[in-house]
Amino acid sequence: MALYSLFCMGNPLLDMQITNGEALLEKYNLKANDAILAEEKHAPIYEELVQEHKVTYVAGGAAQNAARGAAYILPPGSVVYTGCVGNDELAEQLKVANKREGLDEVYYVKEGEKTGACAVVITGHHRSLVTTLRAAEKFDKAHLSSPTVAPLIEAAKFFYVEGYFLTHGNTSALELSSKAAAAGKTFVINLSAPFIPQFFGAQLQPILNHADIVIGNEAEAEAWASANGLPDTKDLPAIAKAISILPKTNASRPRWVIFTHGAESTVVVSSAAPDSPKIFSVNRLADSEIVDTNGAGDAFAGGFLGALVSGKSLDECVEVGHALGAMCVKQIGPTYQWPKVKLL
């Protein structure tokens, strides 16, 4: 059995992606650049995409995208991922996509359930995500202590969980993050979407206590600031500082908080120097180079994680994250360039 450096966990989804979706935004009352869980009123959108649009199917799920990104730049056998899927064709498509990037998976398979899906409505350089979790929300914490998975957790040195995973409870994430903190291993959480800090703050807070690294974008930072009563919800360094100095289980290591902001600068604050934010500029791409921004944030996280696992410095991790994010927006969906480009 391979012993992986990086263990990732999240909601495995198959992305159903269409372009020129302005009419769908209006019809389903969606924001151009947002991520939501499907409500009853959104249920017809998945069939409508298939019937009335040219759909591109891409392996998705935030942590799975990031895990594939990390696997892309690391040697084979470095990254493993878990989440819950159905025993269906969608899950098989996810496995094929993972294999291409060198990501191994140990799915929890729920018989009789469909693998989750995400409608990705592209308008210009924006993407609106509407997710139906299906099997993904049936993950069982017992899977983490199964004979297949437990040794992988024991051997891993780095752990990554998406915020979306908290929508169906935080017991599995709490199990993983507390184990990592107790063992002095590195635990990374991604805020994932504004609605996570906004509506799932109670589930998120105990995970943050165990987190060594918190990743998010400007919209997620703003949502966290609003939910936690910060006076200025646009001041990314101040918001990063507030999260960095939250109580931390493993006090032997500082907490890094990283906020990306699209083509704007990335902000990093360490609890070791909370009043000294580091600002990393982003090399802007020409509009003509941008194909699709779906998965760009996950690609940044994947590049950052890959560099982190490789022992690179904070500055190098951010730069590799930027490089993989830039690569991703030149592709359709959360995918990476082939033949492989060496980034480490």
Salt bridges, closest charged atoms under 4 A:
GLU48 OE1 - LYS27 NZ 2.84
GLU92 OE2 - LYS95 NZ 3.26
GLU101 OE1 - ARG68 NE 3.38
GLU101 OE2 - ARG100 NE 3.75
GLU113 OE2 - LYS138 NZ 3.91
GLU175 OE1 - LYS141 NZ 3.69
GLU175 OE2 - LYS179 NZ 3.61
ASP212 OD1 - LYS248 NZ 2.70
ASP212 OD1 - ARG253 NH1 3.27
GLU222 OE1 - LYS234 NZ 3.03
GLU264 OE2 - ARG284 NH2 2.64
ASP275 OD1 - LYS241 NZ 2.69
ASP287 OD1 - HIS125 NE2 3.65
GLU289 OE2 - LYS330 NZ 3.84
ASP315 OD1 - LYS278 NZ 2.78
GLU319 OE1 - HIS322 ND1 3.90
